[in-house]
Amino acid sequence: MPSNCKIVVDRFRCAYCGACVSVCKNDANELVETFLVIDESKCNCCKLCVKVCPMNALSVESSEG
């Protein structure tokens, strides 16, 4: 379910710990090799992943406009 916001990954901060993957109820987050990939078509922008990230590597970007 697409929404009007986007979760952005700071690749320099991300420790690839998987906390965001385990908390996502829509299976939108996936660790692929050394990258966190967020499937925007599955993400409903609930921001749970942003809240649980111990490295503050995730942020919300509004796509309104």
VOSE-643168 format. One record per residue (C-alpha): z, x, y; residue in one letter. Coordinates in nm, 3 decimals, decimal comma. Each point is the difference from the previous one (the first is absolute). Example, Ala and Ser with C-alpha at 12.3 -4.5 7.8 and 13.67 -1.06 7.14 Angstrom:
% residues 2
SITE      c3      c1      c2 rest
SITE   0,780   1,230  -0,450    A
SITE  -0,066   0,137   0,344    S
END
This chain:
% residues 65
SITE      c3      c1      c2 rest
SITE   0,000   0,000   0,000    M
SITE  -0,121   0,188   0,308    P
SITE   0,217  -0,017   0,311    S
SITE  -0,024   0,103   0,363    N
SITE   0,181   0,328  -0,046    C
SITE  -0,052   0,319  -0,193    K
SITE   0,246   0,241  -0,161    I
SITE  -0,084   0,357   0,098    V
SITE   0,103   0,309  -0,200    V
SITE   0,099   0,325   0,169    D
SITE  -0,124   0,240  -0,268    R
SITE   0,204   0,286   0,147    F
SITE   0,326  -0,191  -0,044    R
SITE  -0,071  -0,176  -0,330    C
SITE   0,183   0,162  -0,293    A
SITE  -0,184  -0,212  -0,261    Y
SITE   0,334  -0,117  -0,139    C
SITE  -0,132  -0,342  -0,099    G
SITE   0,270  -0,206   0,174    A
SITE  -0,266  -0,205   0,179    C
SITE  -0,192  -0,054  -0,322    V
SITE   0,302  -0,135  -0,186    S
SITE   0,096  -0,247   0,273    V
SITE  -0,345  -0,149   0,062    C
SITE  -0,017  -0,350  -0,149    K
SITE  -0,378  -0,018   0,039    N
SITE  -0,080   0,332  -0,169    D
SITE  -0,175   0,113   0,318    A
SITE   0,142   0,353  -0,004    N
SITE  -0,114   0,262  -0,248    E
SITE   0,053   0,374  -0,032    L
SITE  -0,334   0,162  -0,078    V
SITE   0,026   0,373  -0,064    E
SITE   0,169   0,121   0,321    T
SITE  -0,079  -0,301   0,218    F
SITE   0,161  -0,336   0,059    L
SITE  -0,272  -0,264   0,005    V
SITE   0,067  -0,344   0,145    I
SITE  -0,238  -0,274  -0,107    D
SITE  -0,037  -0,207   0,318    E
SITE  -0,142  -0,294  -0,195    S
SITE   0,331  -0,030  -0,191    K
SITE   0,241   0,090   0,281    C
SITE   0,162  -0,295   0,179    N
SITE   0,177   0,229   0,246    C
SITE   0,351  -0,099  -0,110    C
SITE   0,111   0,351   0,108    K
SITE   0,232   0,054  -0,299    L
SITE  -0,168   0,334  -0,065    C
SITE   0,059   0,107   0,361    V
SITE   0,369  -0,088  -0,031    K
SITE   0,060   0,191  -0,325    V
SITE  -0,191   0,319   0,082    C
SITE   0,260   0,281   0,015    P
SITE  -0,238   0,224   0,196    M
SITE  -0,101  -0,260   0,263    N
SITE  -0,360   0,071  -0,096    A
SITE  -0,116  -0,361   0,029    L
SITE  -0,055  -0,193   0,319    S
SITE  -0,155  -0,330   0,103    V
SITE  -0,318  -0,012   0,206    E
SITE  -0,098  -0,334   0,150    S
SITE  -0,365  -0,092  -0,039    S
SITE   0,011  -0,282   0,253    E
SITE  -0,236   0,014   0,285    G
END
